Amino acid sequence: MSAPDPEPDAPASAPEPAAENAPEPAASEPAPDAAGAPVVGVLGGTGPQGRGLARRLALAGVQVVLGSRDAARAAAAADELPGPVTGVGNADAARAGDVVIVAVPWEGHRELLVDLAAELAGKVVVDCVNPLGFDKQGAYALPVEEGSAAQQAQAVLPDSRVVGAFHHVSAVLLLDEDVASIDTDVLVLGDDREATDLVQALADRIPGMRGVYGGRLRNASQVEALTANLISVNRRYKAHAGLRVTDV
């Protein structure tokens, strides 16, 4: 599950101890101009979350390459989006991107990343997948052997720099042409300061959105699991809620 909106009418941490030897949050800076933006590949780019993130990044001037198991489907999806977006197979999207967003269903997460390990070597890989289950009581977090989807990604991609981000962004709002601003903070987790700063800057390009450093990758499990709580909020209040971090 890669989005806070698993159903049409429902959207997809504790503060880090100061003593932990982790990269400190970067000071908020203006986003660089579009000419300095990395190329962003999106695996699973034909799903709602992938298309939504691609749409918003492209509107901000970022070159986006949508990936899919079906290259023709990716090309068709890209044709429907504004801005500099192209569509190719997942492997080609992985090769093309300086930064590669993983927005695939949880069930196929590990298999896809294992298959694309060579193409993703040396890349910043942004995992926004939420391992969730659903039953009559609603959404709930699934156990993950490695601890979280992001940690699983890092385990199978030892030559990539994995960052967890975009877990709580509503795909419905991302795709809504009448919504000009996405009013939410994006918690960005990772063990590499340069990589987390880069992903924060990408989030900052989208109007209304702000990237906020949220700790090391080992803290990703509770961020992914929080999506289940947001789904409950959204179902109760018929909303597409996001998060805001205060006093930062």
HUMO-V989287 format. One line per field, one symbol per residue. ss: DSSP state (@ for helix, = for strand, . for the rest). phi: phi as a letter, one per 40 degrees, with the letter a starting at -180 (. if undefined). psi: psi as a letter, one per 20 degrees, with the letter a starting at -180 (. if undefined). A space follows every 50 residues. Layout:
BEGIN
ss->???
phi->???
psi->???
END
This chain:
BEGIN
ss->......=..=.......................@@@...====....@@@ @@@@@@@@@....=====..@@@@@@@@@.....=====@@@@@@@..== ==...@@@@@@@@@@.@@@@...====....====..====.......@@ @@@@@@....====......@@@@@........=======..@@@@@@@@ @@@@@...=======.@@@@@@@@@@@@@@@@@@@@@...........
phi->.bbcbcbdbacc.cdcdccccbccdcccbccccdcccccbcbcgcccdcc ccccdcccccgccbbcbacbccccccccccbcgcbbbacdccccccccbb ccbbcdcbccdccccbdcccdgccbbcbcbcbbbacchcacccbdchacc ccdcccbccbbcbcagcbcccccdccccccbccacbcbbibbcccccccd ccccccdgcbcbcbhcccccccccccdcccccdcccbfbbcbbbccgb
psi->ojqjmhrhkpc.qqqpphipmqpqpqqpqqqrrhhjqqpoqopkiirggg hgggghghhjjpppopqrhohhhghgghhiqranprpargghhhhhphpp polrqhhjgggghghjgghipiqopopjponqrpahibqqpqqpgihrgg hgghhimijroppprkhjpphghhioiiohponqqoppqrjoggghgghg hghhhppiqppppjarhijhghgghhhhghggghggjlamqaqppqk.
END
